[in-house]
């Protein structure tokens, strides 16, 4: 992914030839800048900040293998923006005069042999800026990225060997949880129910749903589901215990407006529908439709780091449970 300068040998010596390379590191740079601005997860930022600095100097591997490939879509955005930069330099017949330098330092390759800074140089500068801006803007308008935790390192569904109990305990120190529904975020303290608002049930966040489906936020086991279908408890593969409660005092509806799609003891996959509920019917009955999402094993989870996004779709990054 680093820029490559190419010279062609002729009877008169080395002559410059067309160069469409060199944009990749700036595509990676733009995407990484957007990710570290939007994503406040400590793990993501610990990888993203040094990777961003490295990409300025043409070293893209930390960003690509640390974040872009695990997040999938950001890698595609980096490729698309880099292709646009290549098309720009190809259109203006930008040539490279020498081999040397990576990233920002490669810009000297576009100064003529006699030291002249021509439009060839400036078109290359423009292409670098263009690629960075395009990648940054596209990523800023995309959903908040979340790291794919189903890898061999975390013992997810794609792992070849299960982790030991000790390794699971270490991994559980930081577990990423996705949003189980579509809707707007609401501070737990603003929920009109003292049990949830006070944190007595545990730490977490609430959401105001825009769609009447609860999805599994990660691979998990259904530890309990109310007969009325208004609440469900999950235990993730790494041991985090999550309660999702649809509405306030909705137990009084005795199941009206709710449909259970799973049963207690079921093993569910991330994104699998768990409960359907009728938003309009529940509201017509006079019940608040806030949905608290709580980490209930507070003795083991010391902190819940919540996204700063205001609106999410199911599967978007919601919070990190820190043990």
C-alpha positions as CSV (number, residue, x, y, z in Angstrom):
1,X,0.0,0.0,0.0
2,X,3.0,2.3,0.0
3,X,3.7,4.7,-2.9
4,X,6.0,3.3,-5.6
5,X,8.2,5.5,-7.9
6,X,9.0,4.0,-11.3
7,X,11.6,5.2,-13.8
8,X,12.2,4.0,-17.3
9,X,15.6,3.7,-18.8
10,X,16.1,5.2,-22.3
11,X,19.1,6.0,-24.5
12,X,19.2,9.4,-22.8
13,X,19.2,7.9,-19.3
14,X,16.3,7.7,-16.8
15,X,13.1,9.4,-17.9
16,X,9.9,10.0,-15.9
17,X,6.9,7.9,-16.6
18,X,3.2,8.1,-15.5
19,X,2.5,7.4,-11.9
20,X,-0.9,6.6,-10.5
21,X,0.5,5.1,-7.3
22,X,1.0,6.8,-3.9
23,X,-2.6,7.6,-3.0
24,X,-3.3,4.5,-0.8
25,X,-1.7,5.8,2.4
26,X,-3.8,9.0,2.2
27,X,-7.0,7.0,1.7
28,X,-6.1,5.0,4.9
29,X,-5.2,8.3,6.6
30,X,-8.6,9.9,5.9
31,X,-10.6,6.9,7.1
32,X,-8.5,6.6,10.3
33,X,-9.0,10.3,11.1
34,X,-12.8,9.8,10.9
35,X,-12.7,6.7,13.0
36,X,-10.7,8.1,15.9
37,X,-12.9,11.2,15.9
38,X,-16.2,9.3,15.9
39,X,-15.3,6.2,17.9
40,X,-14.5,6.8,21.5
41,X,-13.8,3.2,22.4
42,X,-10.4,3.0,24.1
43,X,-9.2,0.0,22.2
44,X,-10.0,1.6,18.9
45,X,-8.3,4.8,19.7
46,X,-5.2,3.1,21.1
47,X,-4.8,1.4,17.7
48,X,-6.1,4.2,15.6
49,X,-4.0,7.2,16.8
50,X,-0.6,5.7,16.2
51,X,-1.8,4.1,13.0
52,X,-2.9,7.5,11.7
53,X,0.5,9.0,12.4
54,X,2.2,6.1,10.7
55,X,0.0,6.4,7.6
56,X,1.1,10.0,7.1
57,X,4.6,8.6,6.5
58,X,3.3,5.9,4.2
59,X,3.2,3.0,6.7
60,X,-0.4,1.7,6.3
61,X,-0.1,-1.8,7.7
62,X,-1.0,-0.9,11.4
63,X,-4.2,0.9,10.3
64,X,-5.2,-1.7,7.7
65,X,-4.7,-4.9,9.8
66,X,-5.5,-3.3,13.1
67,X,-8.8,-1.6,12.2
68,X,-9.8,-1.3,8.5
69,X,-9.9,-5.0,7.7
70,X,-11.6,-6.0,10.9
71,X,-14.2,-3.2,10.4
72,X,-14.5,-4.2,6.7
73,X,-16.4,-1.2,5.3
74,X,-13.7,1.4,6.1
75,X,-11.2,-0.7,4.1
76,X,-13.4,-0.5,1.1
77,X,-13.8,3.3,1.6
78,X,-10.0,3.7,1.6
79,X,-9.7,1.7,-1.6
80,X,-12.4,3.7,-3.4
81,X,-10.9,7.1,-2.4
82,X,-7.4,5.9,-3.4
83,X,-8.8,4.9,-6.8
84,X,-10.2,8.4,-7.3
85,X,-6.8,9.9,-6.5
86,X,-5.2,7.5,-9.0
87,X,-7.8,8.6,-11.7
88,X,-7.1,12.2,-10.9
89,X,-3.3,11.9,-11.4
90,X,-3.8,9.7,-14.5
91,X,-6.1,12.4,-16.1
92,X,-3.4,15.1,-15.6
93,X,-0.6,12.8,-16.7
94,X,1.3,13.2,-13.4
95,X,4.8,11.7,-13.6
96,X,7.4,10.6,-11.1
97,X,11.0,11.7,-11.5
98,X,12.8,9.6,-8.9
99,X,12.3,6.7,-6.4
100,X,12.4,7.5,-2.7
101,X,10.3,8.5,0.2
102,X,6.9,7.2,1.5
103,X,3.7,9.0,2.3
104,X,4.1,12.7,2.7
105,X,7.9,12.4,1.9
106,X,7.1,11.0,-1.5
107,X,6.0,14.4,-2.7
108,X,9.6,15.3,-3.6
109,X,9.5,12.6,-6.3
110,X,7.3,14.9,-8.4
111,X,9.8,17.8,-8.6
112,X,11.6,17.9,-11.9
113,X,15.2,16.9,-12.2
114,X,16.3,20.5,-12.4
115,X,14.4,21.4,-9.2
116,X,11.4,23.0,-10.8
117,X,8.0,22.8,-9.0
118,X,5.6,22.6,-11.8
119,X,1.9,21.7,-12.1
120,X,3.0,18.1,-12.0
121,X,4.0,18.6,-8.4
122,X,0.8,20.5,-7.5
123,X,-1.5,18.0,-9.1
124,X,0.1,15.4,-6.9
125,X,-0.4,17.5,-3.8
126,X,-4.1,18.1,-4.8
127,X,-4.6,14.3,-5.3
128,X,-3.2,13.6,-1.8
129,X,-5.6,16.2,-0.3
130,X,-8.5,15.0,-2.5
131,X,-8.1,11.3,-1.4
132,X,-7.8,12.2,2.3
133,X,-10.9,14.5,2.2
134,X,-13.0,12.0,0.3
135,X,-12.1,9.1,2.6
136,X,-12.7,11.3,5.7
137,X,-16.1,12.7,4.6
138,X,-17.4,9.3,3.5
139,X,-16.4,7.6,6.7
140,X,-17.8,10.4,8.8
141,X,-21.2,9.8,7.2
142,X,-21.1,6.1,7.7
143,X,-22.3,4.2,10.7
144,X,-20.0,4.2,13.7
145,X,-17.5,1.4,13.0
146,X,-17.3,-1.6,15.3
147,X,-14.5,-4.1,15.5
148,X,-15.5,-7.6,14.5
149,X,-14.9,-9.5,17.8
150,X,-15.6,-12.9,16.3
151,X,-12.0,-13.8,15.7
152,X,-9.7,-16.5,16.9
153,X,-8.2,-14.1,19.4
154,X,-11.5,-13.5,21.2
155,X,-12.9,-17.0,21.0
156,X,-15.9,-16.0,18.7
157,X,-17.9,-18.1,16.3
158,X,-15.0,-18.2,13.8
159,X,-12.4,-19.5,16.3
160,X,-10.7,-22.8,15.7
161,X,-10.0,-23.5,19.3
162,X,-12.1,-22.4,22.4
163,X,-10.3,-20.1,24.8
164,X,-9.5,-21.3,28.3
165,X,-11.4,-20.0,31.3
166,X,-8.4,-17.7,32.2
167,X,-8.2,-16.4,28.6
168,X,-11.9,-15.7,28.6
169,X,-11.6,-13.7,31.8
170,X,-8.8,-11.6,30.3
171,X,-10.8,-11.1,27.1
172,X,-13.9,-10.1,29.0
173,X,-12.1,-7.1,30.5
174,X,-13.2,-5.2,27.4
175,X,-16.2,-6.6,25.5
176,X,-17.9,-4.7,22.7
177,X,-21.7,-4.7,22.6
178,X,-23.8,-3.7,19.6
179,X,-27.1,-1.9,19.6
180,X,-30.0,-4.4,20.0
181,X,-32.5,-2.1,18.2
182,X,-33.0,1.0,15.9
183,X,-33.6,4.2,17.7
184,X,-32.3,7.3,19.6
185,X,-30.1,7.0,22.7
186,X,-31.3,8.4,26.0
187,X,-29.4,8.7,29.2
188,X,-30.4,6.1,31.8
189,X,-30.8,8.9,34.4
190,X,-33.5,10.5,32.2
191,X,-35.6,7.3,32.3
192,X,-38.8,7.8,34.3
193,X,-38.3,4.8,36.5
194,X,-36.3,5.1,39.6
195,X,-35.0,1.5,39.6
196,X,-33.3,2.0,36.2
197,X,-32.4,5.7,36.6
198,X,-30.7,5.2,39.9
199,X,-28.4,2.5,38.5
200,X,-29.8,-0.1,41.0
201,X,-30.2,-2.6,38.2
202,X,-26.7,-1.9,36.8
203,X,-25.0,0.4,34.4
204,X,-26.1,1.0,30.8
205,X,-28.1,3.2,28.5
206,X,-31.7,3.5,27.3
207,X,-33.0,3.9,23.7
208,X,-36.2,5.2,22.3
209,X,-37.1,2.7,19.5
210,X,-38.1,3.6,15.9
211,X,-38.7,0.0,15.0
212,X,-40.4,-2.7,17.0
213,X,-37.8,-5.5,17.0
214,X,-35.2,-6.4,19.6
215,X,-32.1,-8.1,18.1
216,X,-29.3,-10.0,19.8
217,X,-26.5,-7.5,20.4
218,X,-23.9,-10.2,20.3
219,X,-23.6,-14.0,20.4
220,X,-25.3,-15.1,23.6
221,X,-27.5,-17.4,25.6
222,X,-31.0,-16.4,26.6
223,X,-30.8,-16.6,30.4
224,X,-34.4,-15.6,30.9
225,X,-37.3,-14.2,29.0
226,X,-40.5,-13.0,30.6
227,X,-43.7,-14.8,29.7
228,X,-45.1,-11.5,28.7
229,X,-42.2,-10.9,26.2
230,X,-41.5,-7.4,27.5
231,X,-38.0,-8.2,28.8
232,X,-35.1,-10.5,28.1
233,X,-31.8,-11.4,29.8
234,X,-28.7,-12.5,27.9
235,X,-25.3,-13.9,28.9
236,X,-22.7,-13.3,26.2
237,X,-20.0,-15.8,25.2
238,X,-17.6,-13.8,27.4
239,X,-19.9,-13.7,30.4
240,X,-21.4,-10.2,30.3
241,X,-25.0,-10.3,31.6
242,X,-27.4,-8.0,29.7
243,X,-31.0,-7.1,30.5
244,X,-33.1,-5.5,27.7
245,X,-36.4,-4.2,29.1
246,X,-39.0,-2.9,26.5
247,X,-40.9,0.0,27.9
248,X,-41.7,1.0,31.5
249,X,-44.2,-0.9,33.5
250,X,-45.1,-2.9,30.4
251,X,-45.4,-6.1,32.4
252,X,-48.9,-4.8,33.1
253,X,-49.9,-5.4,29.5
254,X,-49.6,-9.1,30.2
255,X,-48.0,-9.8,26.8
256,X,-50.4,-7.7,24.6
257,X,-48.4,-6.1,21.8
258,X,-45.4,-8.4,22.3
259,X,-44.2,-11.5,20.5
260,X,-41.4,-13.7,21.8
261,X,-39.2,-15.1,19.1
262,X,-36.9,-17.1,21.3
263,X,-37.1,-19.1,24.5
264,X,-35.1,-19.4,27.7
265,X,-32.0,-21.5,27.2
266,X,-31.7,-20.7,23.4
267,X,-28.3,-19.9,21.9
268,X,-28.6,-16.8,19.7
269,X,-26.4,-15.2,17.2
270,X,-25.6,-11.5,16.9
271,X,-28.3,-9.8,14.9
272,X,-30.9,-12.5,15.5
273,X,-34.5,-11.1,16.2
274,X,-35.5,-11.9,19.8
275,X,-38.7,-9.9,20.4
276,X,-41.2,-8.1,18.3
277,X,-43.4,-5.4,19.8
278,X,-46.0,-3.0,18.5
279,X,-44.9,0.5,19.2
280,X,-48.2,2.2,18.4
281,X,-50.3,-0.2,20.5
282,X,-48.0,0.1,23.5
283,X,-48.1,3.9,23.3
284,X,-51.9,4.0,22.9
285,X,-52.1,2.0,26.1
286,X,-50.3,4.9,27.8
287,X,-46.9,3.3,28.4
288,X,-43.5,4.9,28.0
289,X,-41.5,3.1,25.3
290,X,-38.0,3.7,26.7
291,X,-35.8,0.6,26.4
292,X,-33.2,0.3,29.1
293,X,-30.2,-1.9,28.1
294,X,-28.4,-2.8,31.3
295,X,-25.2,-4.7,32.3
296,X,-26.5,-6.5,35.4
297,X,-23.3,-8.3,36.7
298,X,-22.0,-5.0,38.1
299,X,-19.7,-6.9,40.5
300,X,-17.6,-8.0,37.6
301,X,-18.1,-5.1,35.2
302,X,-16.6,-1.9,36.5
303,X,-17.4,0.5,33.7
304,X,-19.6,0.8,30.7
305,X,-18.2,3.1,28.0
306,X,-21.1,4.3,25.8
307,X,-20.9,5.6,22.2
308,X,-21.4,9.3,21.7
309,X,-23.7,8.8,18.8
310,X,-27.3,10.0,19.2
311,X,-29.1,7.6,16.9
312,X,-28.2,4.0,16.1
313,X,-29.4,1.1,14.0
314,X,-29.2,-2.5,15.4
315,X,-25.7,-3.8,15.0
316,X,-24.0,-0.4,15.4
317,X,-21.5,0.0,18.2
318,X,-23.3,0.7,21.5
319,X,-20.9,0.3,24.4
320,X,-17.9,-1.5,25.8
321,X,-18.2,-3.4,29.0
322,X,-15.0,-3.1,31.0
323,X,-14.2,-5.7,33.6
